[in-house]
């Protein structure tokens, strides 16, 4: 799926000379958590977000340090923090280095950028002009609107083969010995793993195969350091929701 399919367009923007209070009101009125900052020539020059308004003098939420930490903090950093907490215009508090994305990029690219740079939103830009915004909530909305897969396996053998194929495809499952048995749509997982976290991953892999009604966990965890075998818990997942596309 491409960014242009989930982005908000047109983007709500502000100018660098706008007051901080007006920018906050726009964000509240439109229920957005960040705004691209656009210069008079239409080019993107920054972004302002909720995080920029947390440490404000008006709210008495400026960052406070002990005298020792204050002494050890560089004057330049203290000056930056003062501007952020007392700046009157968007230009004074905005982030100038903006991470952007193109409308024809894949969603996976947006997720990688958000994780790498620790941001929650990305301006969608074409030739320096902002054409939209994509946020984490847009990705969640796309996930919620995914239709269930229509094609269901024909029988137990096909379900078992699909589970085995998925486990074989995942590198985390290659250290253990997971067996798969299917009866009337109920998947029973047995065998052994050497990392307890692989147990849940195997159950999730089975749950996502169309046609699975429930998953019974009979996997034994073997502690690779002590050589102690821990039997499987007596649990099963009774209801399986239709898998996402």
N, C-alpha and C positions, 0 to 999 in steps of 0.2 A: 504494500500500500504506500502511496506517495503522500508527502506532506500536504500538497494542495487539496487532498481529499478530506483532511481533518482540520486544517488551519482555520482561524477566524479571520475573515476578510470583509470589508477593509479593516485595517488595524486602527485602533484608537490611539492617537499620538498627542504629544505636547511639544511646545517649543522650549528652548533653553532659557528664555527670559521669563517664563511663567513662574508665578510664586509657588512655593512649596504647598501652601494651604490649598490653592486652586487645583494643583495636581492631585492632592489627596482627595479632594471632593470629587474630581472626575473618576478616580479609581473606585470610590465608594458608589457613586451614581451608576457606573457601568459594571460594577461587580467584577473588576479585573484586579490582578495583583501586581501588574507591571505595565509600564508604558514606554514605547520607543520615543526617543527625543529627536525631533526633526528640525534641521536648520532651515533658514529662509529659502535656500536653494533646493530643498526637498530631500537632501541627503541625511542619512542616519548619522548622528553624532554621539549618541549615548542611549542609556536606558536607565529608568528609575523604577524602583520596586518597593514593596512594603518594607523590606529589610532596611532600606535607606531612611525610614522614618521611625525606627524603633528607639534609637538613642537621640532624643530631642530635649532641648532645654526647656521647652514649654511644658513637657511632661515630667520634668525632673528625673529623666531616665538616662542622663549622660553617664558614660562609663566612669566609674570611680575606682581608684586604686589606693592601696596603702602608700604611705610616704616613701617606702623603700622602692616599691615597684614604679612609682611615679618618677623617682630619681633615676632608675635604671632605664626607663623608656626614653627613646630618642625624642628631642624637641620636634623633629619633623613629623613623627607619628602622632604626637600630642596635638600638633597643629592641624593635621588631617582630621583627627577626631573632633576637634573643635569646629571645624568647618561643617562637618556632617551633622553635628548636633545643633548648630546655630545658623547654618546657611539659609538665606531667604528665597533663593531662586533654584529652579530645577538644575540649572547648569552647575551650581555650587555643590550639589549633593549627588548628582548622577554618576553612574559608572561609564567612563569613556570608552573602555575597551570592551566592545560588544561581540559576543559570539552569535553568528547568524547562520542561516541555512537557506538553501534554494528550494523553491516550490516543487521541483521535480526530484528531490532527494527522497530516499526511502525512510520510513519511520525508524528503522534500526540506526540510521545515521544520527537522527535527532536524539535518540536515547543515549547513544555513545557520547555525543557532545554534552548532553545534560549531566551525565555521570562524570565525565572527565573534568568539566569546568565547575561542577557543583552549582548549576543554575536550574531554575524551574521553568524558564520560558525562553523561546528563541524568536527573534524577529525573522520573518521570511522576506528575503531581499532579492530583487532583480535589478542588476546594474546600479547598485547603490540606493535604490528606492525601496521603501518598505511596502510590501503588498499584503502583508498579513502577519499574524502571530500564531505560534503553536506553543501550547503549554502542556504540563503534565496532565491536567484535567482533560485536554483534548484527546490524549492517548487513552485515558481511562474511558472516555465516552466511546471511542472507537472500539475498545475492547467489549464494552457493555452491549454494543449494537451488533456484534458479530453473530451471524446466523449459525445455528448448529449444522454440523455436517449431515447431509442427507443420506449418503451411501453407508449402509450398514453391512458388516460382514455376514456371509450367508450362514455360517454355523460355527460350532465350537472350534473346529480345526482351523478355520480362517482367523478366528479371534486369537487363538494360541499362537499362530504363526505371526500375527501382527504384533503381539506383545513381545515375542522372542526377537523379532526384527528390530523393534524399538530398543530393547535392552542391548542388543548387539551393536547398535549404532552409537550408544553412549559410552564414553571412555570410563566413567565412574563404575560401570557394572562389570568391567572386564577382569577385576581382581577377585571377584567372588564366583560362586557357582549357583546360580539361581535357576530353579526348575519351574516350569509353567504347566499347569494342568487346568483345563477348562471343562466344565460340565453345566450344560443348560445356561450358558452366559455367565456363570460364576467362576472367577479366576482364583485358583489357589497357587500361591507362591511358596515354594519351599527351597531347600538348599541352604547355603551359607554365604555370609558376607564378612568382611574384615573391618568394616567401618559401619557403625550403627546408623549413620546418616543415609547409607545406601538403602536401608530398609524402606524408609518413607519414599525415597526417589523411585524405587521399584514399584511401590504401590501407586504412585502418581502416574508412572508410565503405563501401568495397566488400566487405570481409571480413564485415561484419555483415548483408549481404543474404542471406537463405536461398537455398540452391542453388548458391552460389559455391564452386567447388572450389579455385581458386587465383587469385592476383593477380599480374600481370606489370606492373612499373613501367617505363614508357617516357617518363616525364614529364621535360621539360627545365626546369631552374631558370635563370631570367634574373636576374642581379644588377641591381636597379633603379638602383643608383648608378653602376656601371661599364658596364652594358649588356652584360656578358659572359654568354654562354650556357653553362651547364654541362650536359653530356649526362647522361641517366639512368644510374644504376648498373645493371650487368647482374645484377639480382637478381629473385627472385620468391618468393612465399610458397606453398609447395607444399601445405600441409595447412591446411584451415580447419575450426575447431571449430564445432559448432552454436551459433548466436548466442543470447544470453540474451534472455529475454522482456522 
